[in-house]
Each structure stands twice: as structure tokens, then as C-alpha cells.
Amino acid sequence: MEAKKVDALEECFEGEMSQIKATVEDRISSVKNKVSDLHAMVKKLLENQIVAFEAKKPVEKTTSSVYRRRDDEVEIMEEQEERYEGRHGFA
């Protein structure tokens, strides 16, 4: 009798854990998508700031008397996972 109760509780527990795991995975996926979108928006913002800055800045003159404009491309450096996880308490 006790063994049946334990088995029933284990099945119930496994079902609940599976549901919790699926919920957590969905939320993690959602957060990853939001972070990716945020990453793209920040990159675009930085690129626009460079364009605005370059528009205000005088055009550089080369030795051959040809005017040129610097082409800056924004590069967002990726943080190492170990540093991020350690600093924010994730394992």
C-alpha cells in the first residue's frame, strides 16, 4: 500500500517537474530573444550616433588633397560566459 502511494507521488512529482522545466525553457528562450533584439537595437543606435558625429565633424583631408570620410563600423564585444555567469550568480 505504501509503495503504491510512493509511486503515485513520484509520478505526480515527475509530471510537475516536466511542466516546470518546460515553462522555464520557454521563459529562457523568450529572454534570449529579447536580449538578441536589444543587442540589435543598441548596435543600430551606436551606428546612428557615429553617423551623426561624423556629420558634425570636419571631413579629413589626406596628403593627396582628396577628402575622405572615415567608415566606422560598430562592433559590440561579446562578454566571456564565465565572467558573466560568475558576476551575475548564474551557473
Biopython code that builds the backbone (N, CA, C, O; Angstrom):
import numpy as np
from Bio.PDB.StructureBuilder import StructureBuilder

atoms = [
    (1, "MET", "N", (0.818, -1.189, 0.000)),
    (1, "MET", "CA", (0.000, 0.000, 0.000)),
    (1, "MET", "C", (0.867, 1.260, 0.000)),
    (1, "MET", "O", (0.638, 2.183, -0.782)),
    (2, "GLU", "N", (1.861, 1.286, 0.883)),
    (2, "GLU", "CA", (2.755, 2.442, 0.962)),
    (2, "GLU", "C", (3.543, 2.601, -0.334)),
    (2, "GLU", "O", (3.791, 3.720, -0.784)),
    (3, "ALA", "N", (3.932, 1.484, -0.928)),
    (3, "ALA", "CA", (4.701, 1.535, -2.173)),
    (3, "ALA", "C", (3.873, 2.165, -3.288)),
    (3, "ALA", "O", (4.406, 2.919, -4.102)),
    (4, "LYS", "N", (2.566, 1.861, -3.337)),
    (4, "LYS", "CA", (1.691, 2.446, -4.356)),
    (4, "LYS", "C", (1.574, 3.959, -4.163)),
    (4, "LYS", "O", (1.570, 4.718, -5.132)),
    (5, "LYS", "N", (1.480, 4.387, -2.898)),
    (5, "LYS", "CA", (1.391, 5.823, -2.620)),
    (5, "LYS", "C", (2.671, 6.536, -3.053)),
    (5, "LYS", "O", (2.631, 7.621, -3.633)),
    (6, "VAL", "N", (3.805, 5.901, -2.757)),
    (6, "VAL", "CA", (5.093, 6.489, -3.147)),
    (6, "VAL", "C", (5.190, 6.573, -4.666)),
    (6, "VAL", "O", (5.619, 7.592, -5.207)),
    (7, "ASP", "N", (4.792, 5.507, -5.354)),
    (7, "ASP", "CA", (4.821, 5.513, -6.821)),
    (7, "ASP", "C", (3.909, 6.601, -7.387)),
    (7, "ASP", "O", (4.279, 7.291, -8.336)),
    (8, "ALA", "N", (2.735, 6.752, -6.813)),
    (8, "ALA", "CA", (1.799, 7.777, -7.281)),
    (8, "ALA", "C", (2.376, 9.176, -7.053)),
    (8, "ALA", "O", (2.259, 10.048, -7.914)),
    (9, "LEU", "N", (2.989, 9.380, -5.904)),
    (9, "LEU", "CA", (3.605, 10.680, -5.620)),
    (9, "LEU", "C", (4.777, 10.962, -6.563)),
    (9, "LEU", "O", (4.956, 12.092, -7.018)),
    (10, "GLU", "N", (5.572, 9.926, -6.854)),
    (10, "GLU", "CA", (6.695, 10.092, -7.779)),
    (10, "GLU", "C", (6.207, 10.473, -9.170)),
    (10, "GLU", "O", (6.790, 11.345, -9.814)),
    (11, "GLU", "N", (5.148, 9.830, -9.635)),
    (11, "GLU", "CA", (4.590, 10.149, -10.950)),
    (11, "GLU", "C", (4.072, 11.585, -10.980)),
    (11, "GLU", "O", (4.295, 12.319, -11.943)),
    (12, "CYS", "N", (3.387, 11.969, -9.922)),
    (12, "CYS", "CA", (2.866, 13.338, -9.820)),
    (12, "CYS", "C", (4.022, 14.341, -9.818)),
    (12, "CYS", "O", (3.971, 15.363, -10.502)),
    (13, "PHE", "N", (5.047, 14.040, -9.053)),
    (13, "PHE", "CA", (6.217, 14.907, -8.960)),
    (13, "PHE", "C", (6.915, 15.028, -10.314)),
    (13, "PHE", "O", (7.296, 16.127, -10.718)),
    (14, "GLU", "N", (7.082, 13.911, -11.012)),
    (14, "GLU", "CA", (7.733, 13.927, -12.326)),
    (14, "GLU", "C", (6.934, 14.759, -13.324)),
    (14, "GLU", "O", (7.508, 15.501, -14.121)),
    (15, "GLY", "N", (5.620, 14.634, -13.276)),
    (15, "GLY", "CA", (4.769, 15.426, -14.165)),
    (15, "GLY", "C", (4.891, 16.919, -13.893)),
    (15, "GLY", "O", (4.995, 17.724, -14.818)),
    (16, "GLU", "N", (4.878, 17.278, -12.620)),
    (16, "GLU", "CA", (5.014, 18.688, -12.249)),
    (16, "GLU", "C", (6.392, 19.225, -12.619)),
    (16, "GLU", "O", (6.516, 20.357, -13.085)),
    (17, "MET", "N", (7.422, 18.415, -12.412)),
    (17, "MET", "CA", (8.780, 18.846, -12.757)),
    (17, "MET", "C", (8.927, 19.041, -14.266)),
    (17, "MET", "O", (9.585, 19.981, -14.711)),
    (18, "SER", "N", (8.320, 18.164, -15.043)),
    (18, "SER", "CA", (8.360, 18.314, -16.502)),
    (18, "SER", "C", (7.678, 19.606, -16.929)),
    (18, "SER", "O", (8.162, 20.312, -17.814)),
    (19, "GLN", "N", (6.560, 19.907, -16.297)),
    (19, "GLN", "CA", (5.828, 21.136, -16.619)),
    (19, "GLN", "C", (6.649, 22.371, -16.229)),
    (19, "GLN", "O", (6.715, 23.338, -16.988)),
    (20, "ILE", "N", (7.266, 22.340, -15.062)),
    (20, "ILE", "CA", (8.105, 23.459, -14.617)),
    (20, "ILE", "C", (9.298, 23.625, -15.555)),
    (20, "ILE", "O", (9.654, 24.744, -15.923)),
    (21, "LYS", "N", (9.912, 22.511, -15.937)),
    (21, "LYS", "CA", (11.062, 22.559, -16.839)),
    (21, "LYS", "C", (10.671, 23.190, -18.174)),
    (21, "LYS", "O", (11.409, 24.022, -18.702)),
    (22, "ALA", "N", (9.528, 22.807, -18.719)),
    (22, "ALA", "CA", (9.067, 23.367, -19.991)),
    (22, "ALA", "C", (8.801, 24.868, -19.861)),
    (22, "ALA", "O", (9.131, 25.641, -20.760)),
    (23, "THR", "N", (8.209, 25.273, -18.750)),
    (23, "THR", "CA", (7.939, 26.696, -18.515)),
    (23, "THR", "C", (9.236, 27.490, -18.433)),
    (23, "THR", "O", (9.353, 28.560, -19.032)),
    (24, "VAL", "N", (10.204, 26.972, -17.698)),
    (24, "VAL", "CA", (11.496, 27.652, -17.558)),
    (24, "VAL", "C", (12.199, 27.741, -18.913)),
    (24, "VAL", "O", (12.756, 28.787, -19.248)),
    (25, "GLU", "N", (12.180, 26.670, -19.689)),
    (25, "GLU", "CA", (12.817, 26.688, -21.008)),
    (25, "GLU", "C", (12.163, 27.722, -21.920)),
    (25, "GLU", "O", (12.855, 28.417, -22.664)),
    (26, "ASP", "N", (10.834, 27.826, -21.869)),
    (26, "ASP", "CA", (10.127, 28.835, -22.665)),
    (26, "ASP", "C", (10.534, 30.246, -22.249)),
    (26, "ASP", "O", (10.761, 31.110, -23.096)),
    (27, "ARG", "N", (10.623, 30.471, -20.962)),
    (27, "ARG", "CA", (10.994, 31.809, -20.473)),
    (27, "ARG", "C", (12.436, 32.145, -20.825)),
    (27, "ARG", "O", (12.735, 33.283, -21.185)),
    (28, "ILE", "N", (13.324, 31.176, -20.725)),
    (28, "ILE", "CA", (14.721, 31.403, -21.104)),
    (28, "ILE", "C", (14.807, 31.744, -22.584)),
    (28, "ILE", "O", (15.528, 32.663, -22.972)),
    (29, "SER", "N", (14.080, 31.014, -23.401)),
    (29, "SER", "CA", (14.061, 31.292, -24.836)),
    (29, "SER", "C", (13.541, 32.695, -25.111)),
    (29, "SER", "O", (14.085, 33.411, -25.952)),
    (30, "SER", "N", (12.499, 33.081, -24.409)),
    (30, "SER", "CA", (11.931, 34.421, -24.568)),
    (30, "SER", "C", (12.943, 35.493, -24.179)),
    (30, "SER", "O", (13.084, 36.497, -24.878)),
    (31, "VAL", "N", (13.642, 35.287, -23.076)),
    (31, "VAL", "CA", (14.651, 36.250, -22.630)),
    (31, "VAL", "C", (15.793, 36.326, -23.643)),
    (31, "VAL", "O", (16.278, 37.416, -23.946)),
    (32, "LYS", "N", (16.226, 35.178, -24.169)),
    (32, "LYS", "CA", (17.292, 35.185, -25.174)),
    (32, "LYS", "C", (16.872, 35.979, -26.405)),
    (32, "LYS", "O", (17.673, 36.729, -26.962)),
    (33, "ASN", "N", (15.625, 35.821, -26.831)),
    (33, "ASN", "CA", (15.132, 36.578, -27.981)),
    (33, "ASN", "C", (15.115, 38.073, -27.684)),
    (33, "ASN", "O", (15.486, 38.886, -28.530)),
    (34, "LYS", "N", (14.685, 38.428, -26.482)),
    (34, "LYS", "CA", (14.647, 39.844, -26.110)),
    (34, "LYS", "C", (16.048, 40.431, -26.036)),
    (34, "LYS", "O", (16.264, 41.567, -26.459)),
    (35, "VAL", "N", (17.001, 39.676, -25.506)),
    (35, "VAL", "CA", (18.387, 40.144, -25.431)),
    (35, "VAL", "C", (18.957, 40.312, -26.838)),
    (35, "VAL", "O", (19.671, 41.278, -27.109)),
    (36, "SER", "N", (18.648, 39.389, -27.717)),
    (36, "SER", "CA", (19.105, 39.494, -29.101)),
    (36, "SER", "C", (18.534, 40.742, -29.770)),
    (36, "SER", "O", (19.250, 41.453, -30.475)),
    (37, "ASP", "N", (17.250, 41.008, -29.550)),
    (37, "ASP", "CA", (16.625, 42.215, -30.101)),
    (37, "ASP", "C", (17.266, 43.470, -29.519)),
    (37, "ASP", "O", (17.521, 44.434, -30.240)),
    (38, "LEU", "N", (17.523, 43.456, -28.223)),
    (38, "LEU", "CA", (18.156, 44.592, -27.563)),
    (38, "LEU", "C", (19.562, 44.818, -28.119)),
    (38, "LEU", "O", (19.973, 45.956, -28.347)),
    (39, "HIS", "N", (20.286, 43.737, -28.331)),
    (39, "HIS", "CA", (21.629, 43.803, -28.907)),
    (39, "HIS", "C", (21.581, 44.493, -30.267)),
    (39, "HIS", "O", (22.401, 45.367, -30.547)),
    (40, "ALA", "N", (20.634, 44.110, -31.106)),
    (40, "ALA", "CA", (20.493, 44.712, -32.437)),
    (40, "ALA", "C", (20.124, 46.194, -32.333)),
    (40, "ALA", "O", (20.632, 47.012, -33.101)),
    (41, "MET", "N", (19.251, 46.542, -31.397)),
    (41, "MET", "CA", (18.853, 47.946, -31.240)),
    (41, "MET", "C", (20.021, 48.806, -30.762)),
    (41, "MET", "O", (20.203, 49.924, -31.244)),
    (42, "VAL", "N", (20.812, 48.295, -29.821)),
    (42, "VAL", "CA", (21.965, 49.045, -29.319)),
    (42, "VAL", "C", (22.986, 49.238, -30.432)),
    (42, "VAL", "O", (23.559, 50.318, -30.574)),
    (43, "LYS", "N", (23.212, 48.200, -31.215)),
    (43, "LYS", "CA", (24.153, 48.308, -32.330)),
    (43, "LYS", "C", (23.684, 49.379, -33.312)),
    (43, "LYS", "O", (24.480, 50.208, -33.754)),
    (44, "LYS", "N", (22.399, 49.366, -33.654)),
    (44, "LYS", "CA", (21.847, 50.356, -34.578)),
    (44, "LYS", "C", (21.967, 51.761, -33.990)),
    (44, "LYS", "O", (22.308, 52.704, -34.705)),
    (45, "LEU", "N", (21.691, 51.907, -32.699)),
    (45, "LEU", "CA", (21.809, 53.196, -32.029)),
    (45, "LEU", "C", (23.244, 53.715, -32.100)),
    (45, "LEU", "O", (23.468, 54.886, -32.410)),
    (46, "LEU", "N", (24.208, 52.853, -31.816)),
    (46, "LEU", "CA", (25.611, 53.259, -31.875)),
    (46, "LEU", "C", (26.024, 53.638, -33.292)),
    (46, "LEU", "O", (26.760, 54.605, -33.490)),
    (47, "GLU", "N", (25.554, 52.879, -34.273)),
    (47, "GLU", "CA", (25.862, 53.215, -35.664)),
    (47, "GLU", "C", (25.284, 54.579, -36.029)),
    (47, "GLU", "O", (25.946, 55.374, -36.696)),
    (48, "ASN", "N", (24.056, 54.854, -35.595)),
    (48, "ASN", "CA", (23.435, 56.152, -35.873)),
    (48, "ASN", "C", (24.178, 57.286, -35.171)),
    (48, "ASN", "O", (24.303, 58.377, -35.726)),
    (49, "GLN", "N", (24.666, 57.041, -33.968)),
    (49, "GLN", "CA", (25.431, 58.064, -33.261)),
    (49, "GLN", "C", (26.737, 58.361, -33.983)),
    (49, "GLN", "O", (27.161, 59.514, -34.046)),
    (50, "ILE", "N", (27.372, 57.339, -34.523)),
    (50, "ILE", "CA", (28.606, 57.546, -35.283)),
    (50, "ILE", "C", (28.318, 58.384, -36.521)),
    (50, "ILE", "O", (29.068, 59.308, -36.836)),
    (51, "VAL", "N", (27.241, 58.066, -37.219)),
    (51, "VAL", "CA", (26.871, 58.829, -38.417)),
    (51, "VAL", "C", (26.617, 60.285, -38.046)),
    (51, "VAL", "O", (27.082, 61.191, -38.738)),
    (52, "ALA", "N", (25.888, 60.516, -36.966)),
    (52, "ALA", "CA", (25.600, 61.885, -36.531)),
    (52, "ALA", "C", (26.880, 62.606, -36.129)),
    (52, "ALA", "O", (27.053, 63.784, -36.444)),
    (53, "PHE", "N", (27.768, 61.918, -35.445)),
    (53, "PHE", "CA", (29.036, 62.510, -35.029)),
    (53, "PHE", "C", (29.883, 62.851, -36.245)),
    (53, "PHE", "O", (30.471, 63.930, -36.319)),
    (54, "GLU", "N", (29.941, 61.932, -37.193)),
    (54, "GLU", "CA", (30.729, 62.156, -38.404)),
    (54, "GLU", "C", (30.167, 63.318, -39.211)),
    (54, "GLU", "O", (30.926, 64.050, -39.847)),
    (55, "ALA", "N", (28.857, 63.500, -39.197)),
    (55, "ALA", "CA", (28.249, 64.600, -39.946)),
    (55, "ALA", "C", (28.653, 65.947, -39.344)),
    (55, "ALA", "O", (28.788, 66.930, -40.073)),
    (56, "LYS", "N", (28.844, 66.006, -38.040)),
    (56, "LYS", "CA", (29.239, 67.246, -37.375)),
    (56, "LYS", "C", (30.740, 67.501, -37.481)),
    (56, "LYS", "O", (31.183, 68.648, -37.424)),
    (57, "LYS", "N", (31.512, 66.447, -37.633)),
    (57, "LYS", "CA", (32.963, 66.519, -37.634)),
    (57, "LYS", "C", (33.460, 66.988, -38.998)),
    (57, "LYS", "O", (32.884, 66.612, -40.020)),
    (58, "PRO", "N", (34.516, 67.802, -39.038)),
    (58, "PRO", "CA", (35.044, 68.204, -40.347)),
    (58, "PRO", "C", (35.596, 66.994, -41.102)),
    (58, "PRO", "O", (36.085, 66.036, -40.502)),
    (59, "VAL", "N", (35.507, 67.061, -42.406)),
    (59, "VAL", "CA", (35.988, 65.973, -43.249)),
    (59, "VAL", "C", (37.509, 65.974, -43.210)),
    (59, "VAL", "O", (38.137, 67.030, -43.281)),
    (60, "GLU", "N", (38.100, 64.789, -43.096)),
    (60, "GLU", "CA", (39.555, 64.671, -43.037)),
    (60, "GLU", "C", (40.157, 64.869, -44.419)),
    (60, "GLU", "O", (39.566, 64.488, -45.429)),
    (61, "LYS", "N", (41.313, 65.457, -44.448)),
    (61, "LYS", "CA", (41.997, 65.696, -45.716)),
    (61, "LYS", "C", (43.237, 64.812, -45.747)),
    (61, "LYS", "O", (44.024, 64.812, -44.800)),
    (62, "THR", "N", (43.416, 64.064, -46.827)),
    (62, "THR", "CA", (44.577, 63.189, -46.952)),
    (62, "THR", "C", (45.714, 63.965, -47.595)),
    (62, "THR", "O", (45.537, 65.105, -48.024)),
    (63, "THR", "N", (46.876, 63.341, -47.658)),
    (63, "THR", "CA", (48.038, 64.008, -48.254)),
    (63, "THR", "C", (47.855, 64.248, -49.746)),
    (63, "THR", "O", (48.502, 65.131, -50.309)),
    (64, "SER", "N", (47.006, 63.496, -50.382)),
    (64, "SER", "CA", (46.784, 63.680, -51.817)),
    (64, "SER", "C", (45.677, 64.697, -52.089)),
    (64, "SER", "O", (45.167, 64.782, -53.206)),
    (65, "SER", "N", (45.308, 65.465, -51.067)),
    (65, "SER", "CA", (44.281, 66.508, -51.164)),
    (65, "SER", "C", (42.908, 65.967, -51.541)),
    (65, "SER", "O", (42.061, 66.712, -52.034)),
    (66, "VAL", "N", (42.689, 64.712, -51.318)),
    (66, "VAL", "CA", (41.374, 64.124, -51.560)),
    (66, "VAL", "C", (40.671, 64.041, -50.214)),
    (66, "VAL", "O", (41.220, 63.542, -49.232)),
    (67, "TYR", "N", (39.457, 64.536, -50.196)),
    (67, "TYR", "CA", (38.694, 64.482, -48.959)),
    (67, "TYR", "C", (38.093, 63.095, -48.799)),
    (67, "TYR", "O", (37.603, 62.492, -49.754)),
    (68, "ARG", "N", (38.141, 62.618, -47.593)),
    (68, "ARG", "CA", (37.559, 61.302, -47.335)),
    (68, "ARG", "C", (36.852, 61.332, -45.991)),
    (68, "ARG", "O", (37.121, 62.176, -45.137)),
    (69, "ARG", "N", (35.959, 60.404, -45.836)),
    (69, "ARG", "CA", (35.224, 60.262, -44.585)),
    (69, "ARG", "C", (35.542, 58.893, -44.011)),
    (69, "ARG", "O", (35.567, 57.900, -44.738)),
    (70, "ARG", "N", (35.785, 58.839, -42.714)),
    (70, "ARG", "CA", (36.082, 57.552, -42.077)),
    (70, "ARG", "C", (34.846, 56.676, -42.071)),
    (70, "ARG", "O", (33.738, 57.140, -41.802)),
    (71, "ASP", "N", (35.049, 55.414, -42.368)),
    (71, "ASP", "CA", (33.952, 54.447, -42.292)),
    (71, "ASP", "C", (34.119, 53.652, -41.007)),
    (71, "ASP", "O", (34.960, 52.759, -40.913)),
    (72, "ASP", "N", (33.317, 53.990, -40.041)),
    (72, "ASP", "CA", (33.361, 53.287, -38.758)),
    (72, "ASP", "C", (32.233, 52.285, -38.708)),
    (72, "ASP", "O", (31.091, 52.589, -39.054)),
    (73, "GLU", "N", (32.563, 51.103, -38.280)),
    (73, "GLU", "CA", (31.536, 50.086, -38.094)),
    (73, "GLU", "C", (31.518, 49.713, -36.629)),
    (73, "GLU", "O", (32.559, 49.484, -36.013)),
    (74, "VAL", "N", (30.341, 49.658, -36.094)),
    (74, "VAL", "CA", (30.192, 49.336, -34.679)),
    (74, "VAL", "C", (30.409, 47.848, -34.480)),
    (74, "VAL", "O", (29.861, 47.021, -35.208)),
    (75, "GLU", "N", (31.213, 47.525, -33.488)),
    (75, "GLU", "CA", (31.413, 46.121, -33.131)),
    (75, "GLU", "C", (31.168, 46.009, -31.638)),
    (75, "GLU", "O", (31.866, 46.626, -30.834)),
    (76, "ILE", "N", (30.186, 45.228, -31.281)),
    (76, "ILE", "CA", (29.874, 45.025, -29.868)),
    (76, "ILE", "C", (30.630, 43.792, -29.406)),
    (76, "ILE", "O", (30.451, 42.697, -29.941)),
    (77, "MET", "N", (31.466, 43.983, -28.418)),
    (77, "MET", "CA", (32.299, 42.891, -27.931)),
    (77, "MET", "C", (31.455, 41.959, -27.070)),
    (77, "MET", "O", (30.696, 42.405, -26.210)),
    (78, "GLU", "N", (31.596, 40.680, -27.311)),
    (78, "GLU", "CA", (30.863, 39.686, -26.536)),
    (78, "GLU", "C", (31.622, 39.428, -25.242)),
    (78, "GLU", "O", (32.846, 39.291, -25.237)),
    (79, "GLU", "N", (30.885, 39.366, -24.162)),
    (79, "GLU", "CA", (31.471, 39.112, -22.860)),
    (79, "GLU", "C", (31.666, 37.606, -22.691)),
    (79, "GLU", "O", (30.827, 36.813, -23.118)),
    (80, "GLN", "N", (32.767, 37.226, -22.071)),
    (80, "GLN", "CA", (33.011, 35.807, -21.838)),
    (80, "GLN", "C", (31.956, 35.267, -20.892)),
    (80, "GLN", "O", (31.601, 35.904, -19.900)),
    (81, "GLU", "N", (31.456, 34.067, -21.220)),
    (81, "GLU", "CA", (30.371, 33.483, -20.422)),
    (81, "GLU", "C", (30.764, 33.278, -18.971)),
    (81, "GLU", "O", (29.956, 33.520, -18.074)),
    (82, "GLU", "N", (32.002, 32.832, -18.722)),
    (82, "GLU", "CA", (32.392, 32.554, -17.343)),
    (82, "GLU", "C", (32.333, 33.833, -16.520)),
    (82, "GLU", "O", (31.857, 33.815, -15.385)),
    (83, "ARG", "N", (32.805, 34.933, -17.074)),
    (83, "ARG", "CA", (32.788, 36.195, -16.347)),
    (83, "ARG", "C", (31.359, 36.624, -16.077)),
    (83, "ARG", "O", (31.040, 37.062, -14.972)),
    (84, "TYR", "N", (30.495, 36.502, -17.076)),
    (84, "TYR", "CA", (29.108, 36.929, -16.932)),
    (84, "TYR", "C", (28.397, 36.079, -15.888)),
    (84, "TYR", "O", (27.719, 36.595, -15.000)),
    (85, "GLU", "N", (28.565, 34.767, -16.013)),
    (85, "GLU", "CA", (27.873, 33.867, -15.099)),
    (85, "GLU", "C", (28.354, 34.068, -13.671)),
    (85, "GLU", "O", (27.550, 34.055, -12.739)),
    (86, "GLY", "N", (29.655, 34.255, -13.490)),
    (86, "GLY", "CA", (30.193, 34.442, -12.154)),
    (86, "GLY", "C", (29.749, 35.745, -11.530)),
    (86, "GLY", "O", (29.463, 35.797, -10.334)),
    (87, "ARG", "N", (29.687, 36.796, -12.324)),
    (87, "ARG", "CA", (29.334, 38.113, -11.807)),
    (87, "ARG", "C", (27.854, 38.209, -11.482)),
    (87, "ARG", "O", (27.471, 38.922, -10.555)),
    (88, "HIS", "N", (27.025, 37.508, -12.224)),
    (88, "HIS", "CA", (25.584, 37.622, -12.037)),
    (88, "HIS", "C", (24.973, 36.437, -11.298)),
    (88, "HIS", "O", (23.752, 36.344, -11.176)),
    (89, "GLY", "N", (25.805, 35.543, -10.812)),
    (89, "GLY", "CA", (25.317, 34.453, -9.982)),
    (89, "GLY", "C", (24.695, 33.297, -10.735)),
    (89, "GLY", "O", (24.017, 32.464, -10.134)),
    (90, "PHE", "N", (24.915, 33.230, -12.050)),
    (90, "PHE", "CA", (24.369, 32.117, -12.814)),
    (90, "PHE", "C", (25.398, 31.005, -12.865)),
    (90, "PHE", "O", (26.602, 31.258, -12.833)),
    (91, "ALA", "N", (24.921, 29.778, -12.944)),
    (91, "ALA", "CA", (25.846, 28.644, -13.032)),
    (91, "ALA", "C", (25.590, 27.873, -14.286)),
    (91, "ALA", "O", (26.265, 26.877, -14.548)),
]
sb = StructureBuilder()
sb.init_structure("model")
sb.init_model(0)
sb.init_chain("A")
sb.init_seg("    ")
for serial, (resi, resn, name, xyz) in enumerate(atoms, 1):
    if name == "N":
        sb.init_residue(resn, " ", resi, " ")
    sb.init_atom(name, np.array(xyz, "f"), 0.0, 1.0, " ", f" {name:<3s}", serial, name[0])
structure = sb.get_structure()
